[in-house]
Amino acid sequence: MQLTGLLWGSKLLDRVEFPHSEVLGPEASPDEIKALLKKCGTVFIKPIFKGGVGKKGKSGLIGRVSDLTAALSEKERLYFVEHIHGTTRAKADGVTFEGAVPAEHEVYFSISDSTIFRAPTMTITHHGGVDIEELPKDKIAEVPFDPLTGLKSFHVSNALEDLGAPAEIISPLVQNLPKLWTLFNNYGMSTLEINPLRMMPNKRGRLVPVACDFKGSFDIDNPAWKRLDLPSHLFASDYSEFEQEINQLRTYQGQSDVFIMNEKGTITAPTFGGGANALVTELLGDRATISSDFGGNPPYAKMNDIARIVFKYWLNQSNVLFIIGGKANNTDIYETFRAMADALKDHFKTSPTPLFVVIGRGGPNLIQGLSAMRDTLDGLKLPYRIFGHDSAMSEVVNFAKRADDWMSSGGSEKVREAMGL
């Protein structure tokens, strides 16, 4: 779950009274834009993308204007612009108007859960405004700290002094940056990044750190993020109806992460566990309709809802339903498989389709779960193959691909005939 930009980032920063540049949303009137131009002199116009999409500035997708005519022209150019970065393709839905912040110094700052230090870690440099990867290591400070005591002023001051930062920026940063730990810790965040923080002089000439961009991600298993009252559509990776429906099911109990891989795919693979998801997505390639992770021990009702939505959108075009996961530690296989079997029976009442089912799973109550699924598949007259936890997952994936090939080369008609369709 990612959030980028100041349209919503400013609302989060306001909760801890952290300064940020003035921002207007896509609904801003010409009079409001004109007032912002008069106050700030220059306004940046940025497209709004879902999730994190990088390299917008280098792709010419940030407009800089100083009059209303140019602002409206840039709004028209960027409102629905498409952006491709690496393998990510994103389409904007609106723009923000952000007032320029005069400053001589720019700072990069982030807090993240570090897998290296096994602790929350502050990353800071006074050479901000650029991609952090472009800086040499001696210009960046990474400081792990105890989550029980949090980010303290001395963490910031020691790091900046070690980096040789200008003296005039240290005190304002020491006073303000610990506020961001409060935001990070209180609302279930796993990453918080501001780049750049521009050190703007106030009326008395004292420098004040002003956030000019915002990136954040949230741990969906931590219910604290719900206190922010953010609309769920912010965390969809796209506007597809499928992703929107699945995203409505996000709760602290059980995950429901999905991403459409190929709208014309032929294998639909509800996957349990991040490791299984990575392997299955890579090996299936373009055959996969979706990439998913439904682990986390979802209860019957949630798993039934998830399966119902997945089946509604993808089964009619699929050759193979591939239910796959590693050997679970705490996920009740009987509950999840019973829920999926019931959803499959309900789907076939109104939309029966020839299908080959491949299952690979391990974990608590496995035999009961596989028995429930077997009885359902026998009743529906569907061909299936079930693998236990002692089977290599890569081989199970290869079998699913062979089943897909068989269905495409005439097997589908044989299954249709056996089902009496």
Buried (B, 14 or more C-beta within 10 A) or exposed (E): BBBBBBBBBBBBBEBBEBBBBBBBBBEBEEEEBBBBBEEBEBBBBBBBBBBBBBEBEEEEBBBEBEEBEBBBBBBEBBBEBEBEBEEBEBBBBBBBBBBBBEBEBBBBBBBBBBEEEEEBBBBBBBBBBEEBEEBEEEBBBBBBBEEEEBBBBEBBBBBBEEBEBEEBBBBBBBEBBBBBBBBBBBBBBBBBBBBBBBBBEEEEEEBBBBBBBBBBBBBBBEEBBBEBEBEEEBBBBBEBEBBBBBBBBBBBEBBBBBBBBBEEBBBBBBBBBEBBBEBBBEBBEEBBBBBBBBBBBBBBEBBBBBBBBBBBBBBEEBBBBBBBBBBBEEBBBBBBBBBBBBBBEBBBEEEBBBBBBBBBBBBBBBEBBBBBBBEBBEEBBBBBBBBBBEBEBEEBBEBBBBBBEBBEEEBBEEBBEEBEE
